[in-house]
Amino acid sequence: MGARRAAEDSGHTAENSGGRDGDRRIGRRALLAGLAATAVGTAVLARDELGRLWWRVPGVEKPRKAGAVDYAGARWEAASDANWRRADRPDDYGVDMVIIHVTQGSFDSAVKAFQDPGHQAAAHYIVGQDGRVLQMIRELDVAYHAGNRDYNERSIGIEHEGFVDRPEDLTDEMYEASARLTARICARYDLPVDREHIIGHVEVPGTDHTDPGEHWDWDRYMKLVRQARTASA
């Protein structure tokens, strides 16, 4: 009883001196400040979410500049809009890989196929044997290139002119130009330069494709990408 009464007396004295009441006032201020901060944080999150979603409202499209390319070394020629899906990457779908393809045909035949609405497939880029780079789909959009919806949404697709059974098609100019392109993509999306983030079409789950094939020199290619990535850092 004595100890309890002493504590109560002590508390009463503190209240009279303004100590505990002052603590309560500080508590209320802290609570109000916390609520305000939470409201601001929620507003920021809501704004960010709206920033990602506003373009999905019917009739609203994300502003785009006709003929713009994502890679300075590329020339633009549009694929048929039947072969890709409008998106707002990486805000709606994070980009975490580059997928390497071989066209199984000439550069011109790949362009023609990607511009054919009945083809139902296209990659973001085509790299020629002479080292030229053509962009046909913006990186922010989802290209139908991997044969797997999840991988399509997460990746940038790069086609390479040639045939998988002809190692002579994989020229020095092609390797070097493609490596520079992939290095820039890795830099843009902060991707590690490794075989978990740079893969072949054959490695996509569920695919029946074999490209880039057994003649694609992964050791050489990855070395070139790392060198290009370091040079541009």
Secondary structure as UniProt FT lines:
FT   HELIX           2..17
FT   HELIX           19..53
FT   HELIX           54..56
FT   TURN            58..59
FT   TURN            66..67
FT   TURN            72..73
FT   STRAND          74..76
FT   HELIX           81..83
FT   STRAND          84..85
FT   TURN            89..91
FT   STRAND          97..100
FT   HELIX           107..114
FT   TURN            117..119
FT   STRAND          125..127
FT   TURN            129..130
FT   STRAND          133..135
FT   TURN            139..140
FT   STRAND          142..143
FT   HELIX           149..154
FT   STRAND          155..160
FT   TURN            164..165
FT   HELIX           167..169
FT   HELIX           172..188
FT   TURN            189..190
FT   TURN            195..197
FT   STRAND          198..200
FT   HELIX           201..203
FT   TURN            205..206
FT   TURN            211..212
FT   TURN            214..215
FT   HELIX           218..232
//
